[in-house]
Amino acid sequence: MPRYSIIIPVYNRPDEIEDLLKSLSEQTNNDFEVVIVEDGSTIPCRDIVEKYSSTIDVKYLYKSNEGRSIARNYGMERAAGSYFIFFDSDCMIPASYFTTLSAALEREPLDCFGGPDAAHASFSPTQKAINYAMTSFLTTGGIRGGKIQMEKFVPRTFNMGYSRRVWQTVGGFREMFSEDIDMSTRVRQAGFSIGLIRDAYVYHKRRIDFVKFFRQVHVFGMSRITLKLLYPDSLKVVHTLPAIAVIIAIALLLLSIFVSPLWLLPIGVYLLALFCDAWRQTRSVRIAMLALPAGVIQIVGYGTGFIRAFTSKILLGKGRDINQEIEMRRGK
């Protein structure tokens, strides 16, 4: 019986699965099985999975399209490991990942855990800039596993794991946006331990253009209000900062138009700090330049999503039956 069962939902991403399975075939510790759950794809990856069946223990499961959370639950029900590990299909796993993970769990046993993400050398400059925007303290407050954090670490499903005992106690994922935060909250409420294993990182390709990136973070901002309705105490100051930044930026822009251009100075100082920090971290002027629009999109996309959902679901009261909404999604 393998120690780890890697559960990967996939929908029309055969090229990503190729890169992911190749990275898993190069692990220095292979005490794992891989469970690929094809969630009703019209472009299946079965042939690619079979290509790696001689080098890693991999199962291919096909089911009708119901969503990534239900696909993960489907995989867990058919997995054999003591721990379930979750990666997104657009990840690549460093060769030492499971060696690092096993050593960390020996030092400090954890019921639920996760690690950060990083940009691989092969990623495009835009992907590296987006990775910076998603991980920098200046844009996210370090909530995604950064060295400086403004809230307790919450594992995300691009790099997350928990024990079989957690699954038997808490159950599976709910089909909703930010399902990983919902799961982590339920795990914590059940009294299980949660920890960040900083050295167990993955390479996460992220979105490949700024339009898709905006849509992604806008949904993240909206889902934070859904989580607040489910868990009233879950909303922290750090989650409101992008929305506050959007409101302040609009006020500064209006003041610069009607009063004095000097009101743009705070925005300029922030953008300069963002550029310098991105340049320091990436050692690339080009990526630092791209980090400026990426950072603005991260804040504006999340902030406007938060404001939109706050207005609709809280001020206008359209989100009161959130548990019923989730149950309806689960039943689709």
GISUL-V224190 format. One record per pair of residues at least 4 apart in sequence whose C-alpha atoms are under 6 Angstrom apart, sorted by the first residue. I is the first residue (numbers start at 1). J is the second residue. If there is no record, write none. Layout:
i:I j:J
i:I j:J
//
This chain:
i:2 j:31
i:2 j:32
i:2 j:81
i:3 j:31
i:3 j:32
i:3 j:81
i:3 j:82
i:4 j:32
i:4 j:81
i:4 j:82
i:4 j:83
i:4 j:84
i:5 j:32
i:5 j:33
i:5 j:34
i:5 j:81
i:5 j:84
i:5 j:85
i:6 j:34
i:6 j:35
i:6 j:84
i:6 j:85
i:6 j:86
i:7 j:35
i:7 j:86
i:8 j:36
i:8 j:87
i:9 j:37
i:9 j:68
i:9 j:71
i:10 j:38
i:10 j:39
i:11 j:39
i:11 j:41
i:12 j:41
i:12 j:43
i:14 j:45
i:16 j:89
i:16 j:90
i:17 j:21
i:17 j:89
i:20 j:92
i:23 j:92
i:23 j:93
i:25 j:56
i:26 j:95
i:27 j:95
i:28 j:95
i:28 j:96
i:29 j:98
i:29 j:99
i:33 j:57
i:33 j:58
i:34 j:58
i:35 j:58
i:35 j:59
i:36 j:60
i:37 j:61
i:37 j:62
i:38 j:61
i:38 j:62
i:39 j:63
i:39 j:64
i:39 j:65
i:40 j:63
i:40 j:64
i:40 j:65
i:53 j:58
i:69 j:173
i:69 j:175
i:73 j:172
i:82 j:163
i:82 j:164
i:83 j:162
i:83 j:163
i:83 j:164
i:84 j:161
i:84 j:162
i:85 j:160
i:85 j:161
i:86 j:157
i:86 j:159
i:86 j:160
i:86 j:161
i:87 j:157
i:87 j:158
i:87 j:159
i:88 j:158
i:90 j:205
i:91 j:203
i:91 j:204
i:92 j:203
i:93 j:202
i:96 j:100
i:97 j:200
i:98 j:102
i:101 j:200
i:105 j:109
i:110 j:193
i:111 j:162
i:111 j:163
i:111 j:192
i:111 j:193
i:112 j:161
i:112 j:162
i:112 j:194
i:113 j:160
i:113 j:161
i:113 j:194
i:113 j:195
i:113 j:196
i:114 j:155
i:114 j:159
i:114 j:160
i:114 j:196
i:115 j:159
i:115 j:196
i:115 j:197
i:115 j:198
i:115 j:200
i:115 j:201
i:116 j:145
i:116 j:201
i:117 j:201
i:117 j:202
i:117 j:203
i:117 j:204
i:118 j:203
i:119 j:128
i:119 j:203
i:120 j:203
i:123 j:127
i:125 j:287
i:127 j:208
i:129 j:287
i:129 j:290
i:129 j:291
i:130 j:294
i:132 j:136
i:133 j:139
i:133 j:294
i:133 j:295
i:137 j:141
i:137 j:142
i:141 j:150
i:142 j:146
i:142 j:148
i:142 j:149
i:143 j:149
i:155 j:160
i:156 j:160
i:156 j:180
i:157 j:180
i:166 j:170
i:167 j:171
i:175 j:329
i:175 j:330
i:177 j:223
i:187 j:192
i:188 j:192
i:207 j:213
i:214 j:218
i:214 j:297
i:214 j:301
i:217 j:301
i:217 j:302
i:218 j:301
i:218 j:302
i:218 j:305
i:221 j:302
i:221 j:305
i:221 j:306
i:222 j:305
i:222 j:306
i:222 j:309
i:227 j:231
i:228 j:232
i:228 j:234
i:228 j:235
i:241 j:245
i:242 j:299
i:242 j:303
i:243 j:303
i:245 j:249
i:252 j:263
i:255 j:259
i:256 j:260
i:256 j:261
i:256 j:263
i:275 j:288
i:278 j:282
i:278 j:288
i:279 j:283
i:279 j:284
i:279 j:285
i:279 j:288
i:287 j:291
i:291 j:295
i:293 j:297
i:296 j:300
i:297 j:301
i:299 j:303
i:300 j:304
i:304 j:308
i:306 j:310
i:309 j:313
i:310 j:314
i:311 j:315
i:312 j:316
i:312 j:318
i:313 j:317
i:313 j:318
i:313 j:319
//
